[in-house]
Amino acid sequence: MGFRFLEHKLSLIVFPILFFLHSYNSIQRERVYKFFVLGLLAASICLILNASLQSFLIEKNNLIFQPNILQGKGFLESILYGGNRFFGKHFSIFHQTVYFALYLTIGISILLFRPSLFAKQLRVNFILILTFILFLVSNKASFLCIPVILGFWIFSRKLKLFNKWIGLVGLLLFFTLFALINPRVRESVKTVAETNIGLQKNARYGFATRLLSWDAALSLIKEKPILGYGFSNVQTHLNERYRKKKYIFPLKEEYNAHNLWLQSWLENGVLSIIILVVVFVTLFKKSASSSLLLCITTVFLINSMFEGIFNRFSGISFFSFVFCLIITWPKIGASNNEV
């Protein structure tokens, strides 16, 4: 399996040891939240600066702003097809978009449920900044997570039930509009509507390629559901299935199953699904007394449906840390800092 396997999976050992050797008190935990948010803001500033610097060109002694990367494409087209420095993978230079979007959604959760970390006006500004960066990162799973996070927040407020439901409906309408303003989300919705969620063998972007990965993964699972194929053999089998089904782009990019549950089942069989269920049930039980931790667990569950979180260091290291943070949380009821 090699060093790459150890690099990815070692976090599952290191973080439990750190939390076992040191009992982090509530003040230290709050400090972790605060500096996590500040880190996201620092990263966001770096991303904007990088995209801006990369977009300004000097041609014939003239300063030109050219954020498009794809030749012959207009501004909106460059966004749709992943060729703009201010959107998607070209914008998110530190992490793959799905993981940076995961960090951003959890950062927004911290700002909502830990109001004492920053002054009110500063906190509102930080939420707006991270939401704007999330829009630029353009990961679709995050557009599902944000309404869920705000729904948790609304129902945790001391409001009348009717007002909570009004707020929830307004929230859904707002984020539907917010998502549809994003050209890449709008294009994905259009594609799904036109194909009735059918399989497009030549698909190259977004949700359509995930459908191909899921279809290939499910067809492999049906053939070997109990034991799976082993960590080091899964990608070879997936590539062969892509080739057999003529899924051109997933084969070219060597996509994994793009789903934690399917990927785990492929690697280690039905036992891994049982373990995953136990892990998430444990997380939900431990986080039940904290709205913030419950929100974070839900965000991870949503993301697990669209990405094999344990296949990249950005995912497995963060999940390992958050798991240890939640599992060692004392059962003392909801924090006074929560709203």
Salt bridges, closest charged atoms under 4 A:
GLU30 OE2 - ARG114 NE 2.87
ASP215 OD2 - LYS245 NZ 3.21
GLU223 OE2 - ARG241 NH2 3.06
GLU240 OE1 - ARG243 NH1 2.92
GLU307 OE1 - ARG210 NH2 2.97
GLU307 OE1 - HIS258 ND1 3.14
GLU338 OE2 - ARG114 NH1 3.27
